[in-house]
Amino acid sequence: MIETGQFTLYATFLAHQGQYEQMKAICRDSLALTKAAPGVQQAICLEPPKPEKPFVIISIWRSQDDFQAFLKSPPMQEFHSKTAVQQMFDTAMQDATADFYTVMDTWVIPH
């Protein structure tokens, strides 16, 4: 359950012109790694309405410590290695940003 105060990552990934599908695959791979991580409460990947807009990944964690442990995990270390990141920028990714937030409020429609 998502609660006020939880650590949240908001990241954007903009594709090089003509590399939209490759950037989409990278985002799917990133989200798959995140889904398997201990401490993640929710993760969502938003596909942009136009190729010139960035993909957005939002992940909400029990704590910042859980997120830091995830970054140190072997699969994430491999995914974020200097070589792997350089290859992403060389082939698919024009720009990337990452910002950290805290959940201010949340609600869900009851079913």
C-alpha positions as CSV (number, residue, x, y, z in Angstrom):
1,M,0.0,0.0,0.0
2,I,1.3,3.4,-0.9
3,E,1.5,5.9,2.0
4,T,2.3,9.5,2.5
5,G,6.1,10.0,2.8
6,Q,7.3,7.2,0.6
7,F,10.4,7.6,-1.5
8,T,9.6,8.0,-5.2
9,L,11.8,8.1,-8.4
10,Y,10.6,10.1,-11.4
11,A,12.7,9.4,-14.4
12,T,12.4,10.5,-18.1
13,F,14.1,8.9,-21.1
14,L,14.0,10.7,-24.5
15,A,14.8,8.6,-27.6
16,H,17.1,9.7,-30.4
17,Q,15.2,10.5,-33.6
18,G,14.4,7.2,-35.3
19,Q,15.2,5.1,-32.2
20,Y,11.8,5.2,-30.5
21,E,11.2,1.4,-30.5
22,Q,14.7,0.8,-29.1
23,M,14.2,3.3,-26.3
24,K,10.8,1.6,-25.6
25,A,12.6,-1.7,-25.2
26,I,15.1,-0.2,-22.8
27,C,12.3,1.2,-20.7
28,R,10.6,-2.2,-20.6
29,D,13.8,-3.8,-19.4
30,S,14.2,-1.2,-16.7
31,L,10.7,-1.7,-15.5
32,A,11.1,-5.5,-15.5
33,L,14.1,-5.1,-13.2
34,T,12.2,-2.7,-10.9
35,K,9.2,-5.0,-10.6
36,A,11.4,-7.8,-9.2
37,A,13.1,-5.5,-6.5
38,P,12.3,-5.9,-2.8
39,G,10.8,-2.8,-1.4
40,V,9.2,-1.4,-4.6
41,Q,5.5,-0.6,-3.9
42,Q,4.5,0.4,-7.4
43,A,6.2,1.1,-10.7
44,I,4.7,2.5,-13.9
45,C,6.1,3.3,-17.3
46,L,4.3,5.9,-19.4
47,E,4.7,5.8,-23.1
48,P,4.7,9.3,-24.7
49,P,2.0,10.4,-27.1
50,K,4.6,11.5,-29.7
51,P,8.1,10.1,-30.4
52,E,9.7,13.5,-29.6
53,K,8.4,13.3,-26.0
54,P,10.1,11.3,-23.3
55,F,9.1,8.0,-21.7
56,V,8.4,8.4,-18.0
57,I,9.1,5.8,-15.3
58,I,7.7,6.4,-11.8
59,S,8.6,3.9,-9.0
60,I,7.4,4.2,-5.4
61,W,9.5,2.5,-2.7
62,R,9.0,1.6,1.0
63,S,12.1,3.6,1.7
64,Q,15.1,5.3,0.2
65,D,17.2,2.5,1.7
66,D,15.2,-0.1,-0.4
67,F,15.9,2.0,-3.5
68,Q,19.6,2.2,-2.7
69,A,19.8,-1.6,-2.1
70,F,18.1,-2.1,-5.5
71,L,20.7,0.1,-7.2
72,K,23.5,-2.1,-5.7
73,S,21.9,-5.4,-6.8
74,P,23.9,-7.3,-9.4
75,P,21.2,-7.0,-12.1
76,M,20.9,-3.3,-11.7
77,Q,24.7,-2.9,-11.5
78,E,25.0,-4.6,-14.8
79,F,22.1,-2.6,-16.3
80,H,23.7,0.7,-15.1
81,S,27.3,-0.1,-15.8
82,K,29.3,2.6,-17.5
83,T,29.5,0.5,-20.7
84,A,25.8,-0.3,-20.7
85,V,24.7,3.3,-20.1
86,Q,27.2,4.5,-22.8
87,Q,25.7,2.0,-25.2
88,M,22.2,3.2,-24.4
89,F,23.2,6.8,-25.1
90,D,25.0,5.8,-28.3
91,T,22.2,3.8,-29.7
92,A,18.8,4.9,-28.4
93,M,18.8,7.5,-25.6
94,Q,19.2,11.2,-26.4
95,D,18.6,12.4,-22.8
96,A,17.7,11.1,-19.4
97,T,16.7,12.7,-16.1
98,A,16.0,11.4,-12.6
99,D,14.4,13.2,-9.7
100,F,13.4,12.1,-6.3
101,Y,10.2,12.9,-4.6
102,T,8.2,12.0,-1.6
103,V,4.6,10.9,-1.8
104,M,2.5,13.8,-0.6
105,D,-0.9,12.2,-0.9
106,T,-2.6,9.2,-2.6
107,W,-6.0,7.8,-3.2
108,V,-7.5,4.8,-5.0
109,I,-11.0,4.3,-6.2
110,P,-12.5,1.4,-4.2
111,H,-13.7,-1.5,-6.3
